[in-house]
Amino acid sequence: MFPSSSYLLAVVLLLVPTAVISYELLPRSTGFGAEVDAFNITLFLESHGVELDGDIAGVSDEARSTVDALKRALHDHRFLHFPLQDGLTWQDQLMFVQLFGKPFDESLHPNRIPWEGEKDPRVAIFSNDKKYGLVGVGIEGFHSDGNVVEIPHQANFLYCEQTVKGAATLLAPLEEVRSALPNSLLHNVDFSSSHVENLEKPLAHHHPASGRPTMFFGLGTLSGLYKKDDKSLTQEETDVITSQIEAAIEKVGPYRHEWTAGSLLVMDNLALVHKASSETQVTTDPSEIRIMRRVTLAAKRPLRRRDESFEKYPHRCDDSTCLVSLARHVEVEPDHSFPGVEEGNELCRGYLHQTASLASLSSKGLAKMATEIVEELRLPHFLNARKFGTGFSTIRWGSATTEDEWNDAYPWDDVSGQPNDCDGPGSEPCVFIGPKGRWFDFACNPKRAVGTTPGPEITWGEVREMFDIYSLCQVSVDFFGTGGGGKEEL
Ligand SMILES: *[C@@H]1O[C@H](CO)[C@@H](O)[C@H](O)[C@H]1NC(C)=O
């Protein structure tokens, strides 16, 4: 299905303008992966004045929306190849990853042998010569990274400084691998790594950000003993599973990425398994040195099986659409880092269905259903909305083509004078629904500036207090319990 030699690119599908650079996304015709053309990472960081050091509060809106678009592209295509990044420094590589989220500190790996020349615990260096980096990494068998930690990484940013003949990374797409396997083989099975005990992960689950069916495992020497229905399987039973997975990967046909110096490959770690080819370790010619740098993007939540008891989610449905609150399912950390709008859309897909999103309250009927949910929970919820203009404002719903029946007369909270961009013009482009189903403008993420509270201070009934904002999702009834569409899930 995916011939590894084929490298045909589809015609230009998307031209994404930013203030400074425009790049092209060229999906590979073989079903997964895309080339990101004319995107100079060093230039991107420079031109947006990105000086991060872990704090992305000062990053411009353009830079942020470019990164959001790249993140969605990564979830759609599963890997992105940025060629021609010659001279990308490890500091810039690390900075680039920080725009996407928190880089993983490799020293947290329980069984990691640190390499003495390491510059930062978040930047791992691999080589075929131990003078230049860790050797023998990634050749064990097909795997996702992070199988020895509780929360496996979201993505790997792998950069090639220099390479040797034939050195390649093989990638296999997990949705296709999973559909080549019988459900009975995967049902309620947990994978465990040979390197750690009691850190099982669901062998089959749904991608937490895209909602697509996927898997998690490590093969070869990374494979441990599996469990089914919480009972340990024997070595023979485990071998049956792993050999069928191997066969499914062969059937699907991995993509072989031959490295050239200056290439950066960004892999969706939860949508793909990968493996380094044996050539990556060859040292026949002492002048041939391979040097790879990896930064991984940490994830926030452990992998989980989708909770199919949909009745537990606060929800309302009409004939075609359900609105569903995630307030009882997604915990907010004590530091009030509640999920913003972009992450809320991911959570809706991960928890409910790949077609779900935050709610677009395009009709009064939907707004009434949403009001009932937020009043029942007494918690504010983000909508899939962007507000344009100050004062008298127009809303554009998440999918730009969604028309609404409000004629710009939205149910803003007039008591508090919404919409009011209370931190200055354009400061609150997103929208949440609060007390009595009234709408409020707000930042699209928790506020982090000094002197502001992360969440909004609102009066609900008698009390005025700060609230975290939760995710209100929208999903077709066909995929939410009543339609039975959820029943095919594992
Ligand atoms: C990318 O941008 C940097 C900084 O402006 C520049 O030095 C470098 O030559 C550019 N690389 C390419 C391939 O254009």
The ligand as a MOL file (V3000), in Angstrom:
LIG
                    3D

  0  0  0     0  0            999 V3000
M  V30 BEGIN CTAB
M  V30 COUNTS 14 14 0 0 0
M  V30 BEGIN ATOM
M  V30 1 C 17.9490 30.3720 6.5140 0
M  V30 2 O 18.0160 31.6040 7.1980 0
M  V30 3 C 19.2790 31.8770 7.7740 0
M  V30 4 C 19.1200 33.1340 8.6260 0
M  V30 5 O 18.5500 34.1900 7.9270 0
M  V30 6 C 20.3250 31.9800 6.6850 0
M  V30 7 O 21.5900 32.2470 7.2350 0
M  V30 8 C 20.3450 30.6770 5.8900 0
M  V30 9 O 21.2210 30.7760 4.8020 0
M  V30 10 C 18.9510 30.3200 5.3750 0
M  V30 11 N 18.9810 28.9910 4.7740 0
M  V30 12 C 18.5210 28.7320 3.5510 0
M  V30 13 C 18.6290 27.3160 3.0790 0
M  V30 14 O 18.0380 29.5850 2.8290 0
M  V30 END ATOM
M  V30 BEGIN BOND
M  V30 1 1 1 2
M  V30 2 1 1 10
M  V30 3 1 2 3
M  V30 4 1 3 4
M  V30 5 1 3 6
M  V30 6 1 4 5
M  V30 7 1 6 7
M  V30 8 1 6 8
M  V30 9 1 8 9
M  V30 10 1 8 10
M  V30 11 1 10 11
M  V30 12 1 11 12
M  V30 13 1 12 13
M  V30 14 2 12 14
M  V30 END BOND
M  V30 END CTAB
M  END
